[in-house]
Amino acid sequence: MLPFTTYLIDLDGVIYRGNELLPGAKEFIDWLQAHHKKYLFLTNNSFASETQVLEKLARLGIVADAAHMLSAGQAAIQNIARRFPGALVYVVGEPPLNDLVLQHHLQLAPLDAQQADVVLVGLDRHFDYQKLTGAVLAIRAGAHFVAINRDALLPIVGGFVPGCGTMVAAIEAGTGVVPEVIGKPEPTLLQEAMRLLQSQPEETVMIGDGLAVDILGGKAAGTHTLLVLSGKDSREDAAQSPIKPDSIYQDIAAVVTELQNDNTTR
């Protein structure tokens, strides 16, 4: 099935695991660049941590730039800006998310506002009753409710902290409104990635290590799907799951081996 013109790539469990570069990762990116393939690293992150990710990749020996990185936060704001140009956005999130809103020529609603065109909810480590109230009242008054992801917990060194999905759940409870979700496994992040790359689903493959997030997201967006077994899910998980990837490889090194042995290009 390889190669494709466009590669959407999860990071943790595919390119690296913790602070360790996984086998074949550098060779894979080198192959993509040498063969002029279109690719984006995708992350469900809700705030602009792309610089940190790029710095981590550089430390591990992979040189990439922001043009090859798309977070669910970026995708959400791009989507809002296209559908609601100039909209007044009530943001539950951290300062980098506010900056992205302004960069896309949208307006920021004040925290004490009770109305907005869109309520955008991301990870907010300073979430409080004022923000909860503002978001709930704006949605009840008719604002469109957008959640960057529904990840209830965020893994950190030594454990977990509440993630974006926890804030989303509180606001959903106060409004009775189900949000539109941008991050995987919903298709919007992948759709925004393909829009940026000017690619179609049939020429695109989603590469990930999670059946319920990456592979399900790829299927929802209509792309080909490729599971690597170097992260979350095992071959046994894949055999038992109703979510079936189009192909399974041991790791990205095995993908590289097939690409290098295939002289065809698309």
C-alpha positions as CSV (number, residue, x, y, z in Angstrom):
1,M,0.0,0.0,0.0
2,L,3.0,2.3,0.4
3,P,3.9,5.0,-0.5
4,F,1.4,7.8,-0.4
5,T,1.7,11.5,-1.2
6,T,0.7,12.7,2.2
7,Y,1.6,11.4,5.7
8,L,-0.1,12.5,8.9
9,I,2.0,11.4,11.8
10,D,1.3,11.0,15.5
11,L,4.4,11.6,17.7
12,D,4.4,9.8,21.0
13,G,4.7,6.1,20.4
14,V,5.5,6.6,16.7
15,I,8.5,9.0,16.5
16,Y,9.5,9.0,20.1
17,R,8.6,7.4,23.4
18,G,9.2,9.7,26.3
19,N,12.7,11.2,25.7
20,E,13.8,8.3,23.4
21,L,13.8,8.4,19.7
22,L,12.2,5.3,18.3
23,P,14.0,3.1,15.7
24,G,13.7,4.3,12.2
25,A,12.2,7.7,13.1
26,K,15.0,9.8,11.7
27,E,15.3,7.7,8.6
28,F,11.5,8.0,8.0
29,I,11.6,11.8,8.1
30,D,14.7,11.8,5.9
31,W,12.8,9.6,3.4
32,L,9.8,11.9,3.4
33,Q,12.0,14.9,2.8
34,A,14.2,13.3,0.1
35,H,11.1,12.1,-1.8
36,H,9.3,15.5,-1.4
37,K,6.3,14.0,0.4
38,K,3.8,16.1,2.2
39,Y,3.7,15.5,6.0
40,L,2.5,16.9,9.2
41,F,3.0,15.9,12.8
42,L,-0.4,15.9,14.6
43,T,-1.0,16.5,18.3
44,N,-4.2,16.8,20.3
45,N,-2.6,19.5,22.3
46,S,-4.9,22.4,23.1
47,F,-2.3,25.2,23.3
48,A,0.6,26.4,21.3
49,S,3.3,24.0,22.4
50,E,4.6,23.4,18.9
51,T,7.9,25.2,19.7
52,Q,8.5,22.8,22.6
53,V,7.8,19.8,20.4
54,L,10.1,21.0,17.7
55,E,12.8,21.6,20.3
56,K,12.4,18.1,21.6
57,L,12.6,16.7,18.0
58,A,15.8,18.7,17.4
59,R,17.3,17.3,20.6
60,L,16.5,13.8,19.4
61,G,18.1,14.5,16.0
62,I,15.1,15.4,13.8
63,V,15.1,18.8,12.3
64,A,11.6,20.1,11.5
65,D,9.8,23.4,11.5
66,A,6.4,24.8,12.4
67,A,5.2,24.2,8.8
68,H,5.3,20.4,9.7
69,M,3.4,20.7,13.0
70,L,-0.4,21.0,13.5
71,S,-2.0,21.0,17.0
72,A,-5.7,20.5,17.6
73,G,-5.6,24.1,19.1
74,Q,-4.4,25.5,15.8
75,A,-6.8,23.4,13.8
76,A,-9.7,24.6,16.0
77,I,-8.9,28.3,15.5
78,Q,-8.3,27.8,11.7
79,N,-11.7,26.1,11.5
80,I,-13.4,28.8,13.5
81,A,-11.8,31.6,11.5
82,R,-13.0,30.1,8.2
83,R,-16.5,29.4,9.4
84,F,-17.1,32.4,11.6
85,P,-14.8,35.2,10.2
86,G,-14.2,38.0,12.7
87,A,-16.2,36.1,15.4
88,L,-16.2,37.1,19.1
89,V,-14.6,34.1,20.8
90,Y,-14.8,33.3,24.5
91,V,-11.7,31.3,25.3
92,V,-11.3,28.9,28.2
93,G,-7.6,28.3,27.7
94,E,-4.1,29.6,28.3
95,P,-2.4,32.7,26.8
96,P,-0.9,31.1,23.7
97,L,-4.4,30.1,22.7
98,N,-5.6,33.7,23.1
99,D,-2.6,34.8,20.9
100,L,-3.7,32.3,18.1
101,V,-7.2,33.7,18.2
102,L,-6.0,37.2,17.6
103,Q,-3.5,36.1,14.9
104,H,-6.5,34.7,13.0
105,H,-8.3,38.1,13.1
106,L,-10.9,36.9,15.6
107,Q,-12.0,38.9,18.6
108,L,-11.4,37.9,22.3
109,A,-14.5,38.1,24.5
110,P,-13.7,39.5,28.0
111,L,-13.9,37.0,30.9
112,D,-17.0,38.7,32.3
113,A,-18.9,38.5,29.0
114,Q,-22.1,36.6,28.9
115,Q,-22.4,36.4,25.1
116,A,-20.1,35.4,22.3
117,D,-20.3,33.8,18.8
118,V,-18.1,30.9,19.8
119,V,-16.9,29.4,23.1
120,L,-13.6,27.6,22.6
121,V,-12.4,25.3,25.4
122,G,-8.9,24.0,25.7
123,L,-6.6,23.1,28.6
124,D,-6.6,25.8,31.2
125,R,-4.6,25.3,34.3
126,H,-6.1,28.5,35.8
127,F,-9.7,27.4,35.1
128,D,-12.0,28.9,37.8
129,Y,-15.7,29.7,38.5
130,Q,-15.6,33.0,36.6
131,K,-14.5,31.2,33.4
132,L,-17.0,28.4,33.9
133,T,-19.8,31.0,34.4
134,G,-18.8,33.0,31.3
135,A,-18.6,29.9,29.1
136,V,-21.9,28.5,30.4
137,L,-23.8,31.7,30.0
138,A,-22.5,32.4,26.5
139,I,-23.4,28.9,25.3
140,R,-26.8,29.1,26.8
141,A,-27.3,32.5,25.0
142,G,-26.5,30.7,21.7
143,A,-22.7,30.6,21.3
144,H,-21.3,27.7,19.3
145,F,-19.5,25.3,21.6
146,V,-16.1,24.0,20.4
147,A,-13.8,21.7,22.4
148,I,-10.2,21.2,21.3
149,N,-10.2,17.7,22.7
150,R,-12.0,15.5,25.2
151,D,-8.8,14.1,26.9
152,A,-10.0,14.0,30.6
153,L,-6.4,13.6,31.9
154,L,-3.1,15.0,30.8
155,P,-0.1,12.8,31.5
156,I,2.8,14.5,33.3
157,V,6.0,13.3,35.0
158,G,4.9,11.3,38.0
159,G,1.2,11.0,37.1
160,F,-1.7,12.9,35.7
161,V,-3.5,16.3,35.9
162,P,-7.0,17.2,34.7
163,G,-7.0,17.7,30.9
164,C,-9.1,19.7,28.5
165,G,-11.9,17.2,28.6
166,T,-12.5,17.8,32.4
167,M,-13.2,21.5,31.7
168,V,-15.4,20.6,28.7
169,A,-17.4,18.2,30.9
170,A,-18.1,20.9,33.5
171,I,-19.3,23.3,30.8
172,E,-21.3,20.6,29.1
173,A,-23.0,19.8,32.4
174,G,-24.0,23.5,32.9
175,T,-25.4,23.9,29.4
176,G,-26.7,20.6,28.3
177,V,-25.0,21.2,25.0
178,V,-22.7,18.6,23.4
179,P,-19.6,20.4,22.0
180,E,-18.1,20.0,18.5
181,V,-14.7,18.3,19.2
182,I,-11.7,19.1,17.0
183,G,-9.0,16.6,18.2
184,K,-8.6,12.9,17.3
185,P,-10.6,10.6,17.2
186,E,-12.9,13.2,15.6
187,P,-12.0,13.9,12.0
188,T,-11.6,17.7,12.0
189,L,-7.9,17.8,13.0
190,L,-7.1,15.5,10.0
191,Q,-9.4,17.4,7.7
192,E,-7.7,20.7,8.6
193,A,-4.3,19.0,8.0
194,M,-5.3,17.9,4.6
195,R,-6.7,21.3,3.8
196,L,-3.4,22.9,4.7
197,L,-1.5,20.3,2.6
198,Q,-4.0,20.5,-0.3
199,S,-4.4,16.7,-0.1
200,Q,-7.3,14.4,-0.5
201,P,-8.1,11.5,1.9
202,E,-7.4,8.8,-0.7
203,E,-3.8,9.9,-1.1
204,T,-3.3,10.3,2.7
205,V,-2.3,7.9,5.4
206,M,-2.7,8.5,9.2
207,I,0.2,6.8,11.1
208,G,-0.4,6.2,14.8
209,D,0.0,3.9,17.8
210,G,-3.5,4.1,19.2
211,L,-6.5,2.3,17.7
212,A,-9.2,4.4,19.5
213,V,-7.5,7.7,18.8
214,D,-5.2,7.7,15.7
215,I,-6.7,4.9,13.7
216,L,-10.3,5.8,14.5
217,G,-9.6,9.4,13.6
218,G,-8.1,8.4,10.3
219,K,-11.1,6.3,9.5
220,A,-13.5,9.1,10.4
221,A,-11.6,11.4,8.0
222,G,-11.5,8.8,5.2
223,T,-7.7,8.4,5.1
224,H,-5.7,5.2,4.9
225,T,-4.6,4.1,8.4
226,L,-1.4,2.5,9.6
227,L,-0.8,1.2,13.1
228,V,2.7,0.9,14.6
229,L,3.1,-1.4,17.6
230,S,5.8,0.7,19.2
231,G,3.4,2.6,21.5
232,K,0.0,2.2,23.1
233,D,-1.6,-0.8,21.3
234,S,-0.4,-4.3,20.6
235,R,-1.1,-6.8,17.8
236,E,-3.4,-8.6,20.3
237,D,-5.3,-5.3,20.9
238,A,-5.7,-4.9,17.1
239,A,-7.0,-8.5,16.7
240,Q,-9.6,-7.9,19.4
241,S,-10.6,-4.4,18.5
242,P,-13.5,-3.6,16.1
243,I,-11.3,-0.7,14.8
244,K,-9.2,-2.3,12.0
245,P,-6.2,-0.4,10.6
246,D,-5.5,-0.9,6.9
247,S,-2.0,-2.1,7.8
248,I,0.1,-2.9,10.9
249,Y,3.9,-2.6,11.2
250,Q,6.1,-3.4,14.2
251,D,7.5,0.1,14.2
252,I,8.4,3.0,11.9
253,A,11.6,1.2,11.1
254,A,9.6,-1.5,9.4
255,V,7.8,1.2,7.4
256,V,11.1,2.6,6.3
257,T,12.3,-0.8,5.1
258,E,9.2,-1.2,2.9
259,L,9.5,2.3,1.5
260,Q,13.2,1.8,0.7
261,N,12.4,-1.4,-1.1
262,D,9.6,0.1,-3.1
263,N,10.8,2.0,-6.2
264,T,7.4,3.3,-7.1
265,T,6.1,6.8,-6.2
266,R,2.7,8.4,-6.3
